[in-house]
Amino acid sequence: MQSGNDLPNDRRAEYFGRCAVMMLNALRQESDADPFSEVTSVDLSAETEPGHEGIYDQALSNALAAIVAAEWPGKEANGEGRVHFARRLLNVIAEEIRPDPATGLCVIPDRDAGVRSRWEKENGAPEGFWDTRIDVALLTDALNVSGLARHGSGTGRLQHRHVHALLALDHHPALRTLLAAQSNRDEERAEGEDARSADQARSLLELIGDEEAKRRAKSAENPNAYDPRYNPDGHDFEECPVCGYETFCVQGLDMWGRVGFGQCVVCSYRRSPRVADQEGFGEHLTWLMGND
């Protein structure tokens, strides 16, 4: 974490989001289980690449600095203006908010609770959802165990419960960057996968040659063809953006109903639903501008 008070809270929040997303994805590496499930005692060190302990500490340090600076301005740093380490920031929070005897949590109430609309209260998250729950003891334990790996004394043995406690900090209004960071990461990953799929398709076309590609296109059958009786959700072939043949099997449409996702039966190019949403959003904006 950058020292000094020259790092604004929005930068701390952004950095927390990027690091926290890496920890969230670490929970998903070894299984398809819900990362927010109640199973919290699994040793995370066996599921992640070395270095996540440092990422965890950076995420925690930036999050705590942002929260303390927002709630108790000036107490995030010492007299020389250097931002406290995470352990000291946790002590500041415990000093300012007496932990709940039943749960051990330091709770910062949702500052926007009084101005939320009636619709939000009736249809949004349950009451108290946006309160910030800080488990000082558990986060301190996370610093202790992650320090083993960072200082060459062991694997660290971070557990799911440590990451859950970290992600819970995102409820504070000084942060709330996790969803945006996850979305950005997913979009980058989808774009990378799409580029690789297109490259593989072009390599296949080069391998089989033009004549074989034409033969495949001519004999292609649509496995998801529209049929009003047997397959009312089907779609006609569309033009493949890689090989140019009308052989792209559409398996569904983006959220605006403009761009299909699926796979070409000639060159095997695959477009994912997320990429279809991205392209569909661009076409939807163009349509909106054209109708102004």
PyMOL commands that set and color helices and strands:
alter all, ss='L'
color gray80, all
select helices_A, chain A and resi 9-26+44-46+52-71+86-96+113-115+118-123+136-150+160-171+178-219+273-290
alter helices_A, ss='H'
color red, helices_A
select strands_A, chain A and resi 106-108+132-134+248-253+260-264+270-271
alter strands_A, ss='S'
color yellow, strands_A
deselect
rebuild
show_as cartoon
